Amino acid sequence: MVNPLGLVSLPGDAVAALRLLPRLLTLLEEIAETTRALPEMRDAIVDVARDTGALAGLERDIGRVAEATAPLGAVAAATEVLPPMDGRMATIEAAMPVLVEVQGHLSQLPDTIATLGTGIDRLATLLDRLLASLDRLDENVAALDRAVHPLGRLADRLPGGARR
């Protein structure tokens, strides 16, 4: 039997190798997929290296901070910082009862708003009914005017009716 390559027969190893080609292609695609993120990772590592370069300067600065806050320096810094901070804390402490009271009122606010909403809904319903009643009253007054108008003309014709 002649195969498409024009060879009468292929050696067994060559056939086995050809059969492995689809599997090799699949594995190659998987490798390409999993290594696709490597350039971004390299860029991130370069950024980390650049950022860690600043640590030497930070270490130097922390050393100066440590010297400045040595026991004697810490006492001096505390005497400069604590009085204004103490004053601010006293102001906050003095305001706490009022803040607690306001917080109590604020916790009741949702219930109050719900009650108010219900009252407004009832008021709107009553106003709609009042409007309907006023429309009916207007119709009744107009009908009464039409009914009484002829009597007024008749009263004008009676003796003494023109004096009105």
N, C-alpha and C positions, 0 to 999 in steps of 0.2 A: 504494500500500500504506500502511495506517495503522499507526503504531508505538504502543507502549504509552503514550506520553505524549500521544497524540491528535494528533500532528503528522503532516502528510502526508509531509514529508521533513525531515531535519535537515541543516544546513549541514555541509560536509566538515570544517571546523575543529572544530566541536563534537563530531563523531563521533570524530575523532582524539584530542581531549582526553579524551573518555570512555574510549577504549581505553587511555590512559596511567594512568588511576586505579588499577588493580591494582598496577602497577609503583611508583607513587608511595606507595601504602600499604605495600608491602614496604620501600621505602627509609626511610619514616618509622619503621617498626618497628625497622629496623637502627639508625637514629639514636637512638631511645629506648633500645635495648639498650646501645649503646656509651656513652651518656652517663649511664647509671644509676649509675655509680661516682663521678660528680662530687661529690655531697654528702659522701661519705666522704673524698674527696681534699681537699675544702675544709676539713673538720674537721682532717685531718692537717696541712695547711699552717698552720692556726691554731695547732695544738700546737707545730709547729716554730718558728713565730714567737715563741711564748711562751717556749720553751726557749732560743732564741738570745738572748732578752732577758737571760738570766743571764750571758752571755759578758762583758759589760762588767765585772761584779763579779769574774769569774774573772780577767780581764786585770789588774785592780787587785791581786788577791791574788798572782798570779804575779810581779808587779813587786816585791811585798814579799818573796817567797821569793827572788827574784834578789838583792835587797839583802842579805838575811840570809845568803846563801851566796856573797857576794863573796869574793875570795881570802883575806882575813884571817878572815872569818866561816867559810869552808869549813875552814880549818885548825883553828879552835877546835872546830867541829862534829865534825871527824874525830877529834880527840884525845879527845872525849867518847864517841864511838860505837865507834871501832875497838877499843879494848882489850876491852870485853865481847864484841864480835863475834869478836875473835881467840881469846878463851877458848872460846867456843862452837865455833868451827871446829876448835880443837885437840882438843876432846872428841870431835867427829865423826871427826876424823882418827884418833884413838886407837882408836875403835870399828870402824874400817873393816876390819881383818884379821878380826875376829870376824864382822862382817857378811858378808864375802866367803866365809868358811867356812860360815856358815849358809846362804848362797845356794847354795853347792855341794851341801849336804845337801838343801836344798829341791828342787833340780833332780833329785835321785835319788828323791824321794818318789813320783812316779807309778809308777816301776818297782817300788819296794818295795811299794806298795799293790797293784799288779797281782799280784806274786808272793804276797803275803799272801792276796789274794782266791782265787787258785788253790789255795793250801794249805788255806784254810778250806773250799773246795768239796770237796777230797779228804777232809778230815776229816769233813765232813757225810756223804759217801758211806760212809766207814768206820763212822761211828756208826750209820747206817741198817742196815748189814750186821750190826753187833754187836747191835743191838736185835732184829733178826730171829733171830739165833743164840740170844739170851737167851730169846726166846719159844719156840723149839724146845726149848731145854734145860729150860724150865719144864714144857713138855708131856711131855718124856721122864721127868723126875723124878716128875711126877704119875702117869704110867703105871707106873713102877717101884714107887712106893709102893702103888699098887693091886695090883700083882703080888706084892709081898713081904708085904703085910698078912696074908693067910691063913697064910703060913709062920710069922709071929710068933704067931698064935693057936695054931697047932699046937705050936710050941716051948713055949708056956706050959703045955700039957697034959702034956708029957713030964716024967719024974722030974727034979727039980732045976730045972725051967723057971720055977717061980714065984719063985725067988730073984732073978731079974734086976731 
